[in-house]
Amino acid sequence: MKSIFSGLILCFFLSSVFGQVDHVSIEKSDVGMKLVVNGKGFMINGMNWDYYPIGTNFNYSLWNQPDDIIKSALDAEMGLLKNMGVNAIRQYTGVQPKWIQYIYENYGIYTMINHSFGRYGLTVNGEWIANTEYSDPATQELLISEVTKMVEEYKGTPGLLMYLLGNENNFGLFWGGAETEDIPIQDRKSTVRAMAMYKMFNKAALAMKVMDTSLPIAMCNGDLLFAEIIAEECNDIDIFGVNMYRGVSFGDAFERVSDEFKKPIMFTEFGADAFNAVDNCEDQFSQAYYMVGNWKEIYENAAGLGKAGNSIGGFTFQFSDGWWKYGQTKNLDIHDNNASWFNGGYPRDVEKEGVNNMNEEWFGICAKGPTDSRGLYDLYPRAAYYALREVHQLNPFEDGATIETITRHFDNIRLMDAISTARGDKSIDHQPSEKVDMTAKDILGNPNYRAMSYGGYRYVDHDIEPTLDELKEDMKILSAMGIRIVRTYKVHLPQASNLLKAISEIKKEDPSFEMYVMLGAWIDCKNAWTDKEPNHDLESEDNEAQIAKAVELASQYPDIVKVIAVGNEAMVRWAASYYVQPSIILKWVNHLQDLKEAGKLPKDLWITSSDDFSSWGGGDASYHTEDLEKLVNAVDYISMHTYPYHNTHYNPEFWGVPEDQESRSDIEKVNAAMDRALEFARSQYDSVYSYVKSLGVDKPIHIGETGWATVSNGYYGPNGSKATDEYKEGLYHKLMRKWTDSAGISCFYFEGFNEPWKDANNKNGSENHFGLFTKDGQAKYALWDLVDDGIFEGLTRNGNQIGKTYNGDKEALMKDVLAPPTAKEISERD
């Protein structure tokens, strides 16, 4: 049975509740291996499920409770599982067969029954053995007896999908003590014990198959440890099950199992906790981020999609929090936030190498409510629940499924939407208390608080200020799409103060409304914007008034203003009309920091300057001055700008279609170019990071501006770099949000709405068209999916309901999309 020829089908039969026979098989072909139920590919959308009320631990068993309690518990939780698309749960022995049948008949959810196979010790001949010795004859006899009794009890149960042996038993082989690294692997105690253990897994599978050939048998290994021994000794195991915690990616797991074991892979455990060990708070985004990434790989590696082709699914760990996991027998009514082990695969809350970041009591995709008088409790889904509900709407075995359709499906899963849906939860961990006063430190880098650059000017005439009602319109629109902080640019005009007033009034009307402001103070050099020669070494007399007004507004609205930015692109030399030397920015940053120290500004108000990446040391070395170094040390964080869009003209080397891609379709060329645009932005971010690190400074770096225009009759249009259209803007926005959200970087995307005053004499100038909305409130392609989701329902701009550009006709939109020029054409142009 070690070698299975292509096309061989190992068939198993399962009785159905309707009296028919469910046909369950592991099917192997030249495109991969898959689980097939009744002739159809069956992707296991599984869940590790248990039931432990707060205050109980592993000694509690739901199955020892009265039937009415069991039924109430199952009805509450199986409905939630069915709603999110779960089709199988993992349960340990102890559940009575009638409840497996009940779950299947009422909710269509299968059960994988799990025998721990000595993982947690055994009583052998009346003596408790904490660490199972698989070479012992008495132990072997006991294990064979237990697994055959399991088969006898459960075989033929409607709803039983397969048998599972063990739970990362290989990790238990090291309990006997540390080993010396220079002992040859084959002679190490753990290796010798592993050989005995894996022989027993295979022996047990053979004994079970004598009794029941209707179901597949899987084993559960801890990662790929002892792979060589498994490949040699476990030939009669049908499915390689694995508990794997590697972060957002399983790495080479699919390929190795396919190449080395020639078996399908099933993830018996994987997931992430919902607690951030660095910030010491719940972190729903990170949990959802890791889990969605894991499921994407599980689907991509299903049979027939061109990758490893051996993925049959997995069981997310886990459905609800286990409040007993850390203390085991103590503090059972406390949701412990102590991290008990380190895993560098989950970098979003890694403080430093070796510092524990994994919180055992927070792995649930649902938070757990208090226990009632019957011993039951409610669950409150986290963002991961809603994100996985979107994941499981896809069937990788459906007709027409490709890697591309899977990629599109996962790209359209918006974690921020999942977080918004989960916000109404009222579990113990989420119960409302005194509202927390958010600080810049809490907001920046937090993907729950997305950022946007904002200007509310709706007309060609810049002297027409947005009204209070218009500002409220805009804030409600931005809030609906998950924006929680906006950036302004200058304070001498009424918009800034009116915006703060508008937000304050909305908050009074709706206390749950959240919107914060990064308040910009404009900085100019002497003679800026005049007919005189700009003097970049001296500053404008108006700067003092800008700073004074910013201080006044920050003091008046401390609950809204969380950042003051001194200047906008005020140090970069291509801003020839007004740029200043870093010493001038440093002067005002120090002034504001002094006001904080004196208690005249909130101490948690952050001060920065928002400027081009080169101004922050990421470009030409001529910017690396002593004053810049002092400025880096003086600000609370770095706010840098990056514009691949403009560089499609000024530095187009990344933009042109490489020679080896010229044969691709136009849309493939566009998609690849936008991937390169993202890498261009990341490279500029990395260059600033490297410079700051070279100074021995460790401060946050966020993106104060980046964006992509949708109309241009100049350098970036059809007669230029061909970079400009709504499709490219949509791709860039999605790529930037995905990167920055996952990396803990705030991205003040430029910008919310088109502002026609910016190039007043040129209607089709690109500067007028950076908005994600038109000036009349039509959502550009980047936001069409949000329109479809109905999040703008009831909201208007300039009297117009929020709709889609091009009337939602993508075919018409795509007619305006041009492929970038070739690299050769760009070189010839230069």
DACORMO-V532403 format. One record per residue. N is the residue number from 1. RES is the residue in one letter. PSI is psi in whole degrees, 0 to 359 (999 if undefined). NEAR is the number of other ideal C-beta (glycine too) atoms within 12 Angstrom. Layout:
BEGIN
n->{N & N}
res->{RES & RES}
psi->{PSI & PSI}
near->{NEAR & NEAR}
END
This chain:
BEGIN
n->{1 & 2 & 3 & 4 & 5 & 6 & 7 & 8 & 9 & 10 & 11 & 12 & 13 & 14 & 15 & 16 & 17 & 18 & 19 & 20 & 21 & 22 & 23 & 24 & 25 & 26 & 27 & 28 & 29 & 30 & 31 & 32 & 33 & 34 & 35 & 36 & 37 & 38 & 39 & 40 & 41 & 42 & 43 & 44 & 45 & 46 & 47 & 48 & 49 & 50 & 51 & 52 & 53 & 54 & 55 & 56 & 57 & 58 & 59 & 60 & 61 & 62 & 63 & 64 & 65 & 66 & 67 & 68 & 69 & 70 & 71 & 72 & 73 & 74 & 75 & 76 & 77 & 78 & 79 & 80 & 81 & 82 & 83 & 84 & 85 & 86 & 87 & 88 & 89 & 90 & 91 & 92 & 93 & 94 & 95 & 96 & 97 & 98 & 99 & 100 & 101 & 102 & 103 & 104 & 105 & 106 & 107 & 108 & 109 & 110 & 111 & 112 & 113 & 114 & 115 & 116 & 117 & 118 & 119 & 120 & 121 & 122 & 123 & 124 & 125 & 126 & 127 & 128 & 129 & 130 & 131 & 132 & 133 & 134 & 135 & 136 & 137 & 138 & 139 & 140 & 141 & 142 & 143 & 144 & 145 & 146 & 147 & 148 & 149 & 150 & 151 & 152 & 153 & 154 & 155 & 156 & 157 & 158 & 159 & 160 & 161 & 162 & 163 & 164 & 165 & 166 & 167 & 168 & 169 & 170 & 171 & 172 & 173 & 174 & 175 & 176 & 177 & 178 & 179 & 180 & 181 & 182 & 183 & 184 & 185 & 186 & 187 & 188 & 189 & 190 & 191 & 192 & 193 & 194 & 195 & 196 & 197 & 198 & 199 & 200 & 201 & 202 & 203 & 204 & 205 & 206 & 207 & 208 & 209 & 210 & 211 & 212 & 213 & 214 & 215 & 216 & 217 & 218 & 219 & 220 & 221 & 222 & 223 & 224 & 225 & 226 & 227 & 228 & 229 & 230 & 231 & 232 & 233 & 234 & 235 & 236 & 237 & 238 & 239 & 240 & 241 & 242 & 243 & 244 & 245 & 246 & 247 & 248 & 249 & 250 & 251 & 252 & 253 & 254 & 255 & 256 & 257 & 258 & 259 & 260 & 261 & 262 & 263 & 264 & 265 & 266 & 267 & 268 & 269 & 270 & 271 & 272 & 273 & 274 & 275 & 276 & 277 & 278 & 279 & 280 & 281 & 282 & 283 & 284 & 285 & 286 & 287 & 288 & 289 & 290 & 291 & 292 & 293 & 294 & 295 & 296 & 297 & 298 & 299 & 300 & 301 & 302 & 303 & 304 & 305 & 306 & 307 & 308 & 309 & 310 & 311 & 312 & 313 & 314 & 315 & 316 & 317 & 318 & 319 & 320 & 321 & 322 & 323 & 324 & 325 & 326 & 327 & 328 & 329 & 330 & 331 & 332 & 333 & 334 & 335 & 336 & 337 & 338 & 339 & 340 & 341 & 342 & 343 & 344 & 345 & 346 & 347 & 348 & 349 & 350 & 351 & 352 & 353 & 354 & 355 & 356 & 357 & 358 & 359 & 360 & 361 & 362 & 363 & 364 & 365 & 366 & 367 & 368 & 369 & 370 & 371 & 372 & 373 & 374 & 375 & 376 & 377 & 378 & 379 & 380 & 381 & 382 & 383 & 384 & 385 & 386 & 387 & 388 & 389 & 390 & 391 & 392 & 393 & 394 & 395 & 396 & 397 & 398 & 399 & 400 & 401 & 402 & 403 & 404 & 405 & 406 & 407 & 408 & 409 & 410 & 411 & 412 & 413 & 414 & 415 & 416 & 417 & 418 & 419 & 420 & 421 & 422 & 423 & 424 & 425 & 426 & 427 & 428 & 429 & 430 & 431 & 432 & 433 & 434 & 435 & 436 & 437 & 438 & 439 & 440 & 441 & 442 & 443 & 444 & 445 & 446 & 447 & 448 & 449 & 450 & 451 & 452 & 453 & 454 & 455 & 456 & 457 & 458 & 459 & 460 & 461 & 462 & 463 & 464 & 465 & 466 & 467 & 468 & 469 & 470 & 471 & 472 & 473 & 474 & 475 & 476 & 477 & 478 & 479 & 480 & 481 & 482 & 483 & 484 & 485 & 486 & 487 & 488 & 489 & 490 & 491 & 492 & 493 & 494 & 495 & 496 & 497 & 498 & 499 & 500 & 501 & 502 & 503 & 504 & 505 & 506 & 507 & 508 & 509 & 510 & 511 & 512 & 513 & 514 & 515 & 516 & 517 & 518 & 519 & 520 & 521 & 522 & 523 & 524 & 525 & 526 & 527 & 528 & 529 & 530 & 531 & 532 & 533 & 534 & 535 & 536 & 537 & 538 & 539 & 540 & 541 & 542 & 543 & 544 & 545 & 546 & 547 & 548 & 549 & 550 & 551 & 552 & 553 & 554 & 555 & 556 & 557 & 558 & 559 & 560 & 561 & 562 & 563 & 564 & 565 & 566 & 567 & 568 & 569 & 570 & 571 & 572 & 573 & 574 & 575 & 576 & 577 & 578 & 579 & 580 & 581 & 582 & 583 & 584 & 585 & 586 & 587 & 588 & 589 & 590 & 591 & 592 & 593 & 594 & 595 & 596 & 597 & 598 & 599 & 600 & 601 & 602 & 603 & 604 & 605 & 606 & 607 & 608 & 609 & 610 & 611 & 612 & 613 & 614 & 615 & 616 & 617 & 618 & 619 & 620 & 621 & 622 & 623 & 624 & 625 & 626 & 627 & 628 & 629 & 630 & 631 & 632 & 633 & 634 & 635 & 636 & 637 & 638 & 639 & 640 & 641 & 642 & 643 & 644 & 645 & 646 & 647 & 648 & 649 & 650 & 651 & 652 & 653 & 654 & 655 & 656 & 657 & 658 & 659 & 660 & 661 & 662 & 663 & 664 & 665 & 666 & 667 & 668 & 669 & 670 & 671 & 672 & 673 & 674 & 675 & 676 & 677 & 678 & 679 & 680 & 681 & 682 & 683 & 684 & 685 & 686 & 687 & 688 & 689 & 690 & 691 & 692 & 693 & 694 & 695 & 696 & 697 & 698 & 699 & 700 & 701 & 702 & 703 & 704 & 705 & 706 & 707 & 708 & 709 & 710 & 711 & 712 & 713 & 714 & 715 & 716 & 717 & 718 & 719 & 720 & 721 & 722 & 723 & 724 & 725 & 726 & 727 & 728 & 729 & 730 & 731 & 732 & 733 & 734 & 735 & 736 & 737 & 738 & 739 & 740 & 741 & 742 & 743 & 744 & 745 & 746 & 747 & 748 & 749 & 750 & 751 & 752 & 753 & 754 & 755 & 756 & 757 & 758 & 759 & 760 & 761 & 762 & 763 & 764 & 765 & 766 & 767 & 768 & 769 & 770 & 771 & 772 & 773 & 774 & 775 & 776 & 777 & 778 & 779 & 780 & 781 & 782 & 783 & 784 & 785 & 786 & 787 & 788 & 789 & 790 & 791 & 792 & 793 & 794 & 795 & 796 & 797 & 798 & 799 & 800 & 801 & 802 & 803 & 804 & 805 & 806 & 807 & 808 & 809 & 810 & 811 & 812 & 813 & 814 & 815 & 816 & 817 & 818 & 819 & 820 & 821 & 822 & 823 & 824 & 825 & 826 & 827 & 828 & 829 & 830}
res->{M & K & S & I & F & S & G & L & I & L & C & F & F & L & S & S & V & F & G & Q & V & D & H & V & S & I & E & K & S & D & V & G & M & K & L & V & V & N & G & K & G & F & M & I & N & G & M & N & W & D & Y & Y & P & I & G & T & N & F & N & Y & S & L & W & N & Q & P & D & D & I & I & K & S & A & L & D & A & E & M & G & L & L & K & N & M & G & V & N & A & I & R & Q & Y & T & G & V & Q & P & K & W & I & Q & Y & I & Y & E & N & Y & G & I & Y & T & M & I & N & H & S & F & G & R & Y & G & L & T & V & N & G & E & W & I & A & N & T & E & Y & S & D & P & A & T & Q & E & L & L & I & S & E & V & T & K & M & V & E & E & Y & K & G & T & P & G & L & L & M & Y & L & L & G & N & E & N & N & F & G & L & F & W & G & G & A & E & T & E & D & I & P & I & Q & D & R & K & S & T & V & R & A & M & A & M & Y & K & M & F & N & K & A & A & L & A & M & K & V & M & D & T & S & L & P & I & A & M & C & N & G & D & L & L & F & A & E & I & I & A & E & E & C & N & D & I & D & I & F & G & V & N & M & Y & R & G & V & S & F & G & D & A & F & E & R & V & S & D & E & F & K & K & P & I & M & F & T & E & F & G & A & D & A & F & N & A & V & D & N & C & E & D & Q & F & S & Q & A & Y & Y & M & V & G & N & W & K & E & I & Y & E & N & A & A & G & L & G & K & A & G & N & S & I & G & G & F & T & F & Q & F & S & D & G & W & W & K & Y & G & Q & T & K & N & L & D & I & H & D & N & N & A & S & W & F & N & G & G & Y & P & R & D & V & E & K & E & G & V & N & N & M & N & E & E & W & F & G & I & C & A & K & G & P & T & D & S & R & G & L & Y & D & L & Y & P & R & A & A & Y & Y & A & L & R & E & V & H & Q & L & N & P & F & E & D & G & A & T & I & E & T & I & T & R & H & F & D & N & I & R & L & M & D & A & I & S & T & A & R & G & D & K & S & I & D & H & Q & P & S & E & K & V & D & M & T & A & K & D & I & L & G & N & P & N & Y & R & A & M & S & Y & G & G & Y & R & Y & V & D & H & D & I & E & P & T & L & D & E & L & K & E & D & M & K & I & L & S & A & M & G & I & R & I & V & R & T & Y & K & V & H & L & P & Q & A & S & N & L & L & K & A & I & S & E & I & K & K & E & D & P & S & F & E & M & Y & V & M & L & G & A & W & I & D & C & K & N & A & W & T & D & K & E & P & N & H & D & L & E & S & E & D & N & E & A & Q & I & A & K & A & V & E & L & A & S & Q & Y & P & D & I & V & K & V & I & A & V & G & N & E & A & M & V & R & W & A & A & S & Y & Y & V & Q & P & S & I & I & L & K & W & V & N & H & L & Q & D & L & K & E & A & G & K & L & P & K & D & L & W & I & T & S & S & D & D & F & S & S & W & G & G & G & D & A & S & Y & H & T & E & D & L & E & K & L & V & N & A & V & D & Y & I & S & M & H & T & Y & P & Y & H & N & T & H & Y & N & P & E & F & W & G & V & P & E & D & Q & E & S & R & S & D & I & E & K & V & N & A & A & M & D & R & A & L & E & F & A & R & S & Q & Y & D & S & V & Y & S & Y & V & K & S & L & G & V & D & K & P & I & H & I & G & E & T & G & W & A & T & V & S & N & G & Y & Y & G & P & N & G & S & K & A & T & D & E & Y & K & E & G & L & Y & H & K & L & M & R & K & W & T & D & S & A & G & I & S & C & F & Y & F & E & G & F & N & E & P & W & K & D & A & N & N & K & N & G & S & E & N & H & F & G & L & F & T & K & D & G & Q & A & K & Y & A & L & W & D & L & V & D & D & G & I & F & E & G & L & T & R & N & G & N & Q & I & G & K & T & Y & N & G & D & K & E & A & L & M & K & D & V & L & A & P & P & T & A & K & E & I & S & E & R & D}
psi->{0 & 318 & 127 & 118 & 154 & 133 & 348 & 138 & 121 & 113 & 141 & 153 & 140 & 128 & 135 & 159 & 339 & 13 & 353 & 172 & 116 & 131 & 110 & 127 & 157 & 117 & 130 & 132 & 186 & 353 & 3 & 197 & 140 & 158 & 132 & 129 & 120 & 43 & 0 & 142 & 134 & 105 & 122 & 106 & 77 & 169 & 133 & 117 & 136 & 181 & 103 & 103 & 152 & 134 & 353 & 171 & 205 & 346 & 345 & 144 & 123 & 327 & 354 & 2 & 163 & 153 & 323 & 328 & 315 & 313 & 318 & 317 & 314 & 318 & 323 & 317 & 325 & 329 & 319 & 319 & 315 & 320 & 329 & 5 & 13 & 133 & 1 & 146 & 154 & 124 & 150 & 160 & 151 & 330 & 134 & 143 & 328 & 332 & 331 & 316 & 319 & 315 & 318 & 314 & 323 & 337 & 357 & 22 & 126 & 164 & 134 & 115 & 133 & 120 & 128 & 343 & 47 & 10 & 324 & 24 & 165 & 154 & 111 & 119 & 43 & 0 & 131 & 124 & 109 & 326 & 104 & 132 & 104 & 348 & 349 & 127 & 319 & 322 & 317 & 316 & 319 & 316 & 317 & 320 & 317 & 317 & 327 & 326 & 324 & 314 & 316 & 322 & 321 & 344 & 142 & 1 & 121 & 130 & 355 & 121 & 319 & 170 & 143 & 132 & 126 & 174 & 91 & 48 & 336 & 331 & 331 & 347 & 347 & 4 & 340 & 354 & 170 & 153 & 152 & 130 & 336 & 3 & 130 & 139 & 316 & 341 & 354 & 148 & 318 & 323 & 317 & 317 & 324 & 319 & 317 & 320 & 312 & 329 & 321 & 323 & 312 & 319 & 319 & 318 & 318 & 317 & 322 & 322 & 336 & 326 & 329 & 112 & 10 & 347 & 146 & 158 & 128 & 159 & 161 & 111 & 156 & 107 & 215 & 21 & 133 & 34 & 319 & 320 & 319 & 315 & 327 & 322 & 342 & 48 & 333 & 3 & 132 & 326 & 133 & 109 & 146 & 134 & 121 & 122 & 87 & 7 & 214 & 344 & 142 & 359 & 233 & 14 & 315 & 312 & 318 & 317 & 321 & 314 & 319 & 326 & 336 & 39 & 159 & 151 & 136 & 126 & 105 & 338 & 138 & 158 & 200 & 150 & 163 & 28 & 134 & 112 & 338 & 312 & 350 & 48 & 166 & 143 & 83 & 326 & 311 & 317 & 312 & 321 & 310 & 317 & 318 & 319 & 320 & 313 & 328 & 316 & 323 & 315 & 318 & 332 & 16 & 161 & 141 & 3 & 3 & 355 & 218 & 327 & 20 & 12 & 126 & 6 & 196 & 176 & 105 & 139 & 115 & 180 & 315 & 156 & 144 & 100 & 352 & 353 & 324 & 308 & 342 & 304 & 359 & 161 & 42 & 344 & 17 & 130 & 94 & 136 & 20 & 129 & 131 & 353 & 161 & 139 & 109 & 351 & 352 & 72 & 347 & 340 & 33 & 118 & 311 & 164 & 128 & 347 & 123 & 138 & 1 & 121 & 103 & 330 & 6 & 24 & 352 & 142 & 359 & 138 & 156 & 131 & 176 & 156 & 132 & 186 & 341 & 359 & 18 & 167 & 161 & 156 & 151 & 103 & 139 & 180 & 325 & 325 & 310 & 325 & 318 & 332 & 321 & 318 & 311 & 3 & 346 & 138 & 110 & 351 & 2 & 157 & 135 & 358 & 133 & 171 & 323 & 318 & 324 & 317 & 315 & 318 & 313 & 328 & 332 & 0 & 114 & 108 & 328 & 325 & 319 & 320 & 318 & 319 & 324 & 350 & 337 & 0 & 149 & 35 & 175 & 319 & 340 & 1 & 138 & 138 & 199 & 131 & 133 & 134 & 106 & 140 & 170 & 322 & 324 & 327 & 310 & 131 & 356 & 113 & 347 & 347 & 74 & 154 & 156 & 138 & 139 & 133 & 132 & 11 & 122 & 355 & 162 & 324 & 109 & 345 & 348 & 105 & 145 & 140 & 169 & 318 & 322 & 320 & 321 & 319 & 311 & 318 & 323 & 323 & 312 & 321 & 321 & 330 & 14 & 7 & 134 & 353 & 134 & 153 & 131 & 175 & 330 & 156 & 356 & 344 & 159 & 339 & 316 & 309 & 323 & 325 & 315 & 321 & 318 & 314 & 318 & 319 & 321 & 319 & 326 & 323 & 325 & 95 & 341 & 351 & 133 & 125 & 128 & 169 & 135 & 105 & 120 & 136 & 118 & 136 & 130 & 159 & 171 & 136 & 13 & 142 & 28 & 179 & 4 & 161 & 125 & 137 & 102 & 351 & 346 & 159 & 161 & 146 & 340 & 344 & 322 & 320 & 323 & 313 & 319 & 319 & 321 & 319 & 317 & 313 & 321 & 327 & 327 & 327 & 62 & 339 & 349 & 313 & 115 & 345 & 141 & 127 & 120 & 101 & 154 & 115 & 44 & 354 & 348 & 134 & 341 & 351 & 63 & 338 & 337 & 358 & 154 & 169 & 154 & 333 & 326 & 317 & 318 & 319 & 313 & 328 & 314 & 321 & 313 & 321 & 324 & 321 & 322 & 313 & 327 & 359 & 13 & 352 & 154 & 137 & 334 & 7 & 130 & 143 & 135 & 182 & 139 & 117 & 168 & 152 & 324 & 325 & 336 & 23 & 6 & 354 & 236 & 139 & 343 & 342 & 347 & 77 & 168 & 321 & 323 & 318 & 318 & 322 & 318 & 321 & 334 & 325 & 161 & 335 & 165 & 129 & 105 & 153 & 145 & 132 & 82 & 328 & 306 & 329 & 352 & 341 & 312 & 328 & 70 & 9 & 323 & 341 & 324 & 147 & 120 & 156 & 322 & 358 & 4 & 337 & 354 & 164 & 163 & 319 & 325 & 322 & 319 & 311 & 317 & 322 & 322 & 328 & 320 & 326 & 318 & 315 & 326 & 314 & 318 & 323 & 324 & 320 & 313 & 326 & 323 & 316 & 315 & 319 & 313 & 317 & 325 & 338 & 357 & 22 & 136 & 93 & 153 & 147 & 120 & 165 & 112 & 339 & 139 & 152 & 183 & 125 & 160 & 351 & 138 & 132 & 20 & 226 & 331 & 5 & 200 & 331 & 9 & 235 & 352 & 37 & 353 & 115 & 170 & 329 & 314 & 320 & 317 & 317 & 316 & 316 & 315 & 315 & 318 & 317 & 318 & 315 & 307 & 323 & 314 & 333 & 359 & 34 & 128 & 138 & 106 & 86 & 136 & 111 & 181 & 310 & 147 & 143 & 103 & 353 & 343 & 328 & 68 & 332 & 5 & 92 & 324 & 19 & 141 & 327 & 337 & 353 & 35 & 352 & 154 & 345 & 151 & 170 & 338 & 11 & 18 & 127 & 129 & 173 & 326 & 335 & 9 & 322 & 328 & 325 & 315 & 325 & 351 & 15 & 343 & 10 & 129 & 355 & 145 & 162 & 130 & 34 & 3 & 136 & 146 & 118 & 198 & 143 & 160 & 19 & 27 & 12 & 98 & 325 & 319 & 320 & 315 & 342 & 339 & 4 & 122 & 143 & 147 & 159 & 161 & 160 & 324 & 317 & 321 & 318 & 324 & 326 & 319 & 999}
near->{17 & 15 & 12 & 21 & 13 & 15 & 12 & 17 & 22 & 32 & 24 & 33 & 23 & 38 & 27 & 24 & 23 & 12 & 8 & 12 & 18 & 32 & 24 & 38 & 34 & 38 & 35 & 30 & 22 & 13 & 21 & 35 & 41 & 40 & 50 & 30 & 34 & 19 & 16 & 19 & 34 & 36 & 40 & 47 & 39 & 45 & 48 & 36 & 40 & 36 & 39 & 33 & 32 & 34 & 24 & 26 & 23 & 19 & 12 & 25 & 24 & 30 & 25 & 16 & 23 & 14 & 16 & 13 & 26 & 27 & 22 & 22 & 38 & 37 & 20 & 29 & 39 & 37 & 20 & 32 & 41 & 26 & 22 & 37 & 30 & 41 & 32 & 45 & 44 & 44 & 43 & 32 & 30 & 23 & 35 & 24 & 27 & 23 & 37 & 39 & 26 & 27 & 41 & 31 & 22 & 22 & 31 & 27 & 40 & 42 & 46 & 49 & 39 & 41 & 41 & 29 & 45 & 38 & 32 & 23 & 20 & 31 & 16 & 24 & 13 & 9 & 14 & 12 & 22 & 16 & 26 & 34 & 28 & 39 & 22 & 22 & 15 & 21 & 30 & 28 & 20 & 29 & 39 & 30 & 20 & 28 & 41 & 26 & 19 & 35 & 34 & 20 & 24 & 40 & 30 & 24 & 37 & 32 & 38 & 43 & 45 & 50 & 47 & 51 & 48 & 43 & 32 & 33 & 43 & 37 & 27 & 31 & 34 & 21 & 21 & 16 & 11 & 11 & 19 & 12 & 9 & 8 & 14 & 12 & 19 & 14 & 14 & 23 & 24 & 31 & 23 & 24 & 32 & 34 & 28 & 30 & 43 & 39 & 27 & 40 & 46 & 34 & 31 & 43 & 40 & 27 & 28 & 40 & 26 & 18 & 24 & 30 & 24 & 30 & 41 & 45 & 47 & 48 & 48 & 45 & 47 & 30 & 31 & 30 & 26 & 38 & 27 & 19 & 32 & 38 & 25 & 18 & 29 & 42 & 26 & 31 & 45 & 43 & 45 & 45 & 49 & 46 & 38 & 39 & 35 & 29 & 28 & 30 & 26 & 34 & 21 & 21 & 36 & 40 & 21 & 28 & 39 & 26 & 18 & 24 & 40 & 31 & 42 & 45 & 53 & 49 & 46 & 43 & 34 & 45 & 46 & 48 & 44 & 50 & 38 & 34 & 33 & 24 & 24 & 17 & 24 & 38 & 36 & 43 & 42 & 46 & 47 & 46 & 43 & 43 & 49 & 43 & 35 & 42 & 49 & 35 & 38 & 43 & 45 & 34 & 42 & 43 & 35 & 30 & 33 & 17 & 29 & 35 & 34 & 40 & 44 & 51 & 48 & 48 & 47 & 47 & 42 & 43 & 40 & 43 & 44 & 35 & 40 & 29 & 37 & 29 & 21 & 19 & 14 & 14 & 19 & 25 & 20 & 19 & 35 & 26 & 31 & 22 & 28 & 23 & 21 & 21 & 31 & 20 & 26 & 39 & 26 & 37 & 38 & 24 & 19 & 14 & 11 & 12 & 17 & 25 & 36 & 36 & 38 & 33 & 36 & 44 & 38 & 48 & 46 & 44 & 38 & 43 & 27 & 23 & 23 & 16 & 9 & 16 & 24 & 28 & 32 & 25 & 39 & 34 & 40 & 48 & 42 & 48 & 40 & 38 & 43 & 47 & 34 & 31 & 38 & 35 & 23 & 33 & 25 & 42 & 33 & 20 & 11 & 14 & 24 & 21 & 21 & 17 & 22 & 34 & 23 & 19 & 25 & 34 & 24 & 26 & 36 & 34 & 39 & 34 & 30 & 35 & 36 & 32 & 27 & 35 & 25 & 17 & 31 & 19 & 29 & 25 & 34 & 27 & 15 & 15 & 9 & 6 & 12 & 13 & 18 & 28 & 25 & 39 & 26 & 25 & 39 & 39 & 36 & 38 & 38 & 37 & 36 & 45 & 45 & 44 & 38 & 42 & 39 & 43 & 36 & 34 & 24 & 20 & 12 & 21 & 13 & 20 & 23 & 36 & 21 & 23 & 21 & 29 & 38 & 32 & 34 & 45 & 43 & 33 & 41 & 48 & 34 & 33 & 37 & 34 & 43 & 35 & 44 & 46 & 46 & 49 & 38 & 34 & 37 & 27 & 24 & 24 & 36 & 41 & 30 & 29 & 45 & 38 & 26 & 36 & 40 & 29 & 22 & 28 & 24 & 14 & 14 & 16 & 12 & 15 & 25 & 34 & 44 & 45 & 50 & 49 & 48 & 44 & 43 & 39 & 46 & 35 & 34 & 25 & 22 & 29 & 16 & 16 & 8 & 13 & 14 & 24 & 20 & 27 & 16 & 22 & 35 & 32 & 15 & 24 & 32 & 21 & 21 & 36 & 38 & 22 & 29 & 43 & 32 & 25 & 35 & 40 & 24 & 22 & 32 & 28 & 27 & 39 & 45 & 42 & 45 & 49 & 51 & 48 & 48 & 39 & 38 & 46 & 43 & 36 & 24 & 21 & 26 & 16 & 24 & 32 & 35 & 41 & 30 & 40 & 26 & 35 & 45 & 32 & 27 & 38 & 42 & 25 & 28 & 40 & 27 & 18 & 25 & 26 & 15 & 13 & 11 & 19 & 32 & 30 & 19 & 22 & 38 & 43 & 45 & 44 & 47 & 48 & 43 & 37 & 42 & 32 & 43 & 46 & 37 & 34 & 29 & 19 & 13 & 14 & 30 & 25 & 23 & 15 & 26 & 39 & 23 & 21 & 43 & 42 & 23 & 31 & 40 & 35 & 38 & 44 & 51 & 46 & 45 & 48 & 37 & 43 & 46 & 37 & 33 & 38 & 31 & 22 & 24 & 33 & 22 & 31 & 41 & 32 & 33 & 23 & 14 & 12 & 23 & 20 & 12 & 19 & 15 & 23 & 21 & 18 & 29 & 34 & 30 & 28 & 43 & 36 & 27 & 32 & 40 & 33 & 24 & 33 & 41 & 32 & 23 & 35 & 36 & 23 & 30 & 41 & 29 & 20 & 32 & 30 & 18 & 18 & 23 & 11 & 26 & 15 & 29 & 31 & 41 & 44 & 48 & 50 & 40 & 46 & 42 & 46 & 43 & 43 & 32 & 35 & 20 & 24 & 25 & 38 & 27 & 21 & 17 & 27 & 41 & 34 & 47 & 39 & 41 & 40 & 36 & 47 & 46 & 35 & 34 & 46 & 45 & 36 & 32 & 42 & 36 & 31 & 27 & 34 & 34 & 28 & 29 & 30 & 37 & 48 & 46 & 45 & 45 & 42 & 41 & 48 & 46 & 42 & 37 & 30 & 28 & 27 & 23 & 18 & 12 & 19 & 19 & 22 & 27 & 36 & 33 & 34 & 38 & 43 & 45 & 48 & 46 & 31 & 34 & 23 & 33 & 32 & 42 & 44 & 36 & 37 & 41 & 33 & 27 & 34 & 30 & 20 & 24 & 14 & 27 & 31 & 16 & 12 & 28 & 23 & 35 & 26 & 13 & 21 & 20 & 37 & 26 & 30 & 36 & 26 & 14 & 20 & 16 & 21 & 12 & 17 & 24 & 21 & 14 & 26 & 32 & 27 & 30 & 43 & 31 & 25 & 25 & 17 & 21 & 28 & 16 & 11 & 19 & 16}
END
